[in-house]
Amino acid sequence: MALFGSKSILGVDLGTAGIKIAELSRPLGDRFDLKNYGILDLVAKDEASPKLDDQTLIAGLKELLTRSRFSTKDSVASISSFLTFATVIELPYLSEKDLEKAIPFEARRYVPIPLQDVVLDWSIINVKQNADHPNVEVFLAAVPKDEAERYKNIFLSAGLNLKALELENIALSRVLVGDEQSPLVIVNLGGRSTSIMVIEKGFERLSRNYELGGLELTKALSRALGISFERAEQMKKTSGLNDRSISLADALTPLIDLIVFETKKIVSNYEESRKTKIAKVILTGGQANMPGLREYFSAQLAKETIIGDPFRRISFNKSLEPVLRILSPTLAVSLGLGMRKV
């Protein structure tokens, strides 16, 4: 199915702390229309796990479908970076037929589990002209078959028609980077986890995932100030790093510094190995709008740091603009999924 005419599709982001759905249609050219959206925060039964259990996700999807009244059940879902493997490999230039034979053999060197247990996908992303012969850069992605089946069962149980599974980072690159070719970094600050990835020429080149997100920030603030979790969450959202009079920044900074440190390390490693420079950092995810966070990242990294704008190619009812500008980092993955042609 392709996104033509008035046909719409649901981009479904099954995050570590909730579900986000965006319904998009593509009525004309390169632009999309936001038809509807829904967000549901969820609490994991197991605090030690970065993922929500299946029954919680199924119940949450059903609740969002009832509440938001989407006009379609066709959907594209994101699969978490924690559950997948992706890398870029370089091979001698071959015909596509020969590459199809060579890539599974090469993949055994990179994929950490047996190939018979994964769904393997690949795409040529660059041709490098060397002195002797050209090489191709291939983006390689592997999803465990049991996870793919798990997602199919979740969507079937919720009454949705799952058209495709897509890596979360690919959806983010599509919606936040577009056609930009220069290397940049996306820091996706979620509720229970954070991913940091380098994107160059539209593809993920390097990524790391950390079980540190907004939940831990709120817990740290609650402990430091001796206040309830709910009060700490509200203060994090309204004051963040900007209000030192009540020690918010002092409580939050040590954990944020961990993310900043890992971002610096990834940037440095990539710049040194590729002999290039990364000029821009894009913040996204549910924590990206924390007051003072963008400015803090910019100062610590000494690089241009922006809040990603997933609505660059998406039209919406202008009366919703004040709300959507706040929610845009939270909806970024689901919007990127809705832009996928399936």
C-alpha positions, 0 to 999 in steps of 0.5 A: 500500500502506498500513501496516495490520495486521501488514504491515511496510515497510523504511525505507532510508536511503542515507547518505553513509557507509553504509546504515541500514534499519529495519523497522516495522509499524503494528499499532494507531492512531498507534504503530509497532513496530520489527521489525528494523534493520540498519546498515552503514558503507561507504567511498566509492571517491571521497573527493571525492564526498559520495555512494557509488557504485551498485555499493557501495550495491547490494552493501551492501544485499544484505549487510544483507538477508542479515545482518538477515533482514528479513521484507519487501522492500517499502521506502521510500528517502530521497533525499539533500538534496544531490540534490534541491530543495525550497522553500516558495512563496506563491500566491493562493488557487486551487482545487486544479485551478487550482493544478495548472496554476499550480504548474509555471509558478511552479516554473520560477522556483525549480527550477534545472534544466529542469522536463522533467528533474525529478519535481515534487511539491507540497503545500498547507501553510498558508492565510494570510488577508490583508486582500484575499484569502487566499494559500496556502503550497505546499511544492514538491519536485523530484527529478532524473529521472535520480536517481529512475531511479538509485534504482529501479535500485539497489533492483531490483538489490538485490532490493527492491521500492521503493514510494516515494522521499522527501526525507530532510528530510521523513522527519526532520521526521516522526519528530522533530517530529511535530505540533509547530507552532512553528519549530525547527531540525534539525541532521543531522550525518552521516558525510560531510555536514551538513544544517541545516533550519528546520521550521515546521508540519511542513514544511521552510522553509529548509535548507542542506547542507554537505560536512562531517561526522564523517569530517572531524572524525576526520581532524582529530583524527588529524592533530592528535594524530598517531594512527591514523584508527581510534584517533581515531574511537574517541576522538571517540566516547568523549571528544569535547569533554569531555576537554581534557587530551588536546586533543581539544576543541581539535582538533574545535572549529574544524570544529564551530564552522563548523557552529555558525556556519552554524546561527546564520546560518540561525536569524538569517535566518529569525527576521528574515525571518519576524518570529518566534523559534526556541526549539529546536535538535534534533541528529540523525545519526551524530555527534549523540551525541558527548560534549559536543556537545549542551552546546556547541551549546546554549551557543554558540546560547543556545537549548534544544538536544536530541538528537532522539528518533525512538522517541517513537511507536515501540515496541521490545523493551525489552532493546534499549533500551541499544543503540537509545538510542545508535543512535537518531540514526543510525536517525532517517531510516530510522525516519521513512521506515518511518512513511510511508504508501505 
